[in-house]
Amino acid sequence: MKKSPLILILVLALACGLAASAGEGEAVHHIDWFSVLGKVVNSTILFGGLFLALRKPLIRMLSQKGAGIRDDFAARAQNLVATESRLREVGQRLDKVAAEVEEIKGEAEAAGKAGLARLEEAGRLEAERIITLGEEEIRQRVDAAVREVKGRIADLAIARFKEDFTRHLDNVGQQKIIERNIDACEDLDEGK
């Protein structure tokens, strides 16, 4: 029943076209109605046959395209949901990484402060050791200088005493010194 309005419209359109052309030049043109009717029937058969032959494959193709588009929309929706889920997971991982970075940064700062404190303590102990060694070296040098000065003073005193002794020593004094030394040697021999 759906075919008849289409065919009827085609026949009427053809008849109107032919009537209009026939009315304009009736004297000049003669219309062959059998030829027109044959063309209408041939056109109807051709287009009707094409319509009947292509209707089912065309409907099937369009329904397959529609189903493919619906499947594509469904797959894209599922991909969107999966992508949003992965995006949330990535966001959570990034939050964890940021927390770990902050934790590592805190640990590094604490380790740096502890290392700095150890270095400062080691530096203080080394400074004290260097100061102690410096003070000991200074004391030893002062002691050595004092000994050297005392030795020099003793040498000068002996030289001065020797000079005074030789200046004031006479034969009698020399004889007394020799006798005292001999007595001291005898006392040493008896003490053994």
C-alpha positions as CSV (number, residue, x, y, z in Angstrom):
1,M,0.0,0.0,0.0
2,K,2.9,2.3,0.6
3,K,4.0,1.8,-3.0
4,S,0.9,3.2,-4.6
5,P,1.2,6.8,-3.4
6,L,4.7,7.0,-4.9
7,I,3.7,5.5,-8.2
8,L,0.6,7.6,-8.3
9,I,2.6,10.8,-7.7
10,L,5.1,9.8,-10.5
11,V,2.3,9.1,-13.0
12,L,0.5,12.4,-12.2
13,A,3.8,14.3,-12.5
14,L,4.5,12.8,-15.8
15,A,0.9,13.4,-17.1
16,C,1.0,17.0,-16.0
17,G,4.3,17.5,-17.7
18,L,3.0,16.0,-20.9
19,A,-0.2,17.9,-20.8
20,A,1.6,21.1,-20.4
21,S,3.8,20.4,-23.3
22,A,0.8,19.2,-25.4
23,G,-1.1,22.4,-24.6
24,E,1.6,24.7,-25.8
25,G,2.2,23.2,-29.2
26,E,-0.8,21.1,-30.2
27,A,-0.7,22.1,-33.7
28,V,3.0,21.5,-34.1
29,H,3.4,18.4,-31.9
30,H,1.5,15.3,-31.8
31,I,1.6,13.2,-28.6
32,D,2.0,9.5,-28.8
33,W,0.2,8.3,-25.7
34,F,1.3,4.8,-26.1
35,S,4.9,5.8,-26.1
36,V,4.3,8.0,-23.0
37,L,2.4,5.2,-21.3
38,G,5.2,2.7,-22.2
39,K,7.8,5.1,-20.7
40,V,5.7,5.5,-17.6
41,V,5.3,1.7,-17.3
42,N,9.0,1.1,-18.0
43,S,10.0,3.8,-15.4
44,T,7.6,2.4,-12.9
45,I,8.9,-1.1,-13.4
46,L,12.6,0.1,-13.3
47,F,12.2,2.2,-10.2
48,G,9.8,-0.2,-8.5
49,G,12.2,-3.1,-9.2
50,L,15.1,-1.1,-7.9
51,F,13.1,-0.1,-4.8
52,L,12.1,-3.7,-4.2
53,A,15.5,-5.1,-4.9
54,L,17.5,-2.5,-2.8
55,R,15.0,-2.0,0.0
56,K,16.0,-4.9,2.2
57,P,19.8,-4.5,1.7
58,L,19.4,-0.8,2.2
59,I,17.4,-1.2,5.3
60,R,19.8,-3.9,6.6
61,M,22.8,-1.7,5.8
62,L,21.2,1.3,7.5
63,S,20.2,-0.8,10.5
64,Q,23.8,-2.2,10.7
65,K,25.2,1.4,10.4
66,G,22.8,2.5,13.2
67,A,23.8,-0.5,15.4
68,G,27.5,0.1,14.6
69,I,27.0,3.8,15.7
70,R,25.1,2.7,18.8
71,D,27.9,0.2,19.6
72,D,30.5,2.9,18.9
73,F,28.7,5.2,21.3
74,A,28.5,2.5,24.0
75,A,32.2,1.6,23.5
76,R,33.1,5.3,23.7
77,A,31.1,5.7,26.9
78,Q,32.8,2.6,28.4
79,N,36.2,4.0,27.3
80,L,35.3,7.3,28.9
81,V,34.4,5.6,32.1
82,A,37.6,3.6,32.0
83,T,39.6,6.7,31.2
84,E,38.0,8.6,34.1
85,S,38.8,5.7,36.4
86,R,42.4,5.6,35.2
87,L,42.6,9.4,35.5
88,R,41.4,9.1,39.2
89,E,44.0,6.4,39.8
90,V,46.7,8.5,38.2
91,G,45.6,11.4,40.4
92,Q,45.8,9.2,43.5
93,R,49.3,8.0,42.5
94,L,50.4,11.6,41.9
95,D,49.1,12.5,45.4
96,K,51.0,9.6,46.8
97,V,54.1,10.6,44.9
98,A,53.8,14.2,46.2
99,A,53.4,12.9,49.7
100,E,56.5,10.6,49.3
101,V,58.4,13.5,47.9
102,E,57.5,15.7,50.9
103,E,58.5,12.8,53.2
104,I,61.8,12.3,51.4
105,K,62.4,16.0,51.5
106,G,61.7,16.1,55.3
107,E,64.0,13.1,55.9
108,A,66.7,14.7,53.8
109,E,66.4,18.0,55.7
110,A,66.5,16.1,59.0
111,A,69.5,14.1,57.8
112,G,71.2,17.3,56.6
113,K,70.6,19.0,59.9
114,A,72.0,15.9,61.8
115,G,75.0,15.8,59.4
116,L,75.6,19.5,60.0
117,A,75.4,19.0,63.7
118,R,77.9,16.1,63.5
119,L,80.2,18.1,61.4
120,E,80.0,21.1,63.7
121,E,80.7,18.8,66.7
122,A,83.6,17.2,64.9
123,G,84.9,20.7,63.9
124,R,84.6,21.9,67.5
125,L,86.5,18.8,68.7
126,E,89.2,19.2,66.0
127,A,89.5,22.9,66.9
128,E,89.9,22.0,70.6
129,R,92.5,19.4,69.7
130,I,94.4,21.9,67.5
131,I,94.3,24.5,70.2
132,T,95.5,21.9,72.8
133,L,98.3,20.8,70.5
134,G,99.2,24.4,69.8
135,E,99.2,25.3,73.5
136,E,101.4,22.2,74.1
137,E,103.8,23.1,71.3
138,I,103.9,26.7,72.6
139,R,104.6,25.5,76.1
140,Q,107.4,23.1,74.8
141,R,108.9,26.0,72.8
142,V,108.7,28.3,75.8
143,D,110.3,25.6,78.0
144,A,113.0,25.0,75.4
145,A,113.6,28.7,75.1
146,V,113.8,29.0,79.0
147,R,116.2,26.1,79.1
148,E,118.3,27.7,76.3
149,V,118.3,31.0,78.1
150,K,119.1,29.3,81.5
151,G,121.9,27.4,79.7
152,R,123.2,30.6,78.1
153,I,123.0,32.4,81.5
154,A,124.8,29.4,83.1
155,D,127.5,29.5,80.4
156,L,127.8,33.3,80.9
157,A,127.9,32.8,84.7
158,I,130.6,30.1,84.4
159,A,132.6,32.2,82.0
160,R,132.3,35.2,84.3
161,F,133.1,33.0,87.3
162,K,136.1,31.6,85.5
163,E,137.2,35.0,84.5
164,D,136.8,36.3,88.1
165,F,138.4,33.2,89.5
166,T,141.4,33.4,87.3
167,R,141.7,37.1,88.0
168,H,141.6,36.6,91.8
169,L,143.2,33.2,92.1
170,D,146.7,33.2,93.5
171,N,149.0,30.3,94.4
172,V,147.8,30.0,98.0
173,G,144.1,29.9,96.9
174,Q,144.9,27.4,94.2
175,Q,146.7,25.2,96.7
176,K,143.6,25.2,99.0
177,I,141.3,24.3,96.2
178,I,143.5,21.3,95.2
179,E,143.7,20.1,98.7
180,R,139.9,20.3,99.2
181,N,139.4,18.3,95.9
182,I,141.9,15.6,97.0
183,D,140.1,15.3,100.4
184,A,136.7,15.0,98.6
185,C,138.1,12.2,96.4
186,E,139.4,10.3,99.4
187,D,135.9,10.7,101.0
188,L,134.4,9.2,97.9
189,D,136.8,6.3,97.9
190,E,136.1,5.5,101.6
191,G,132.3,5.7,101.0
192,K,132.5,2.8,98.6
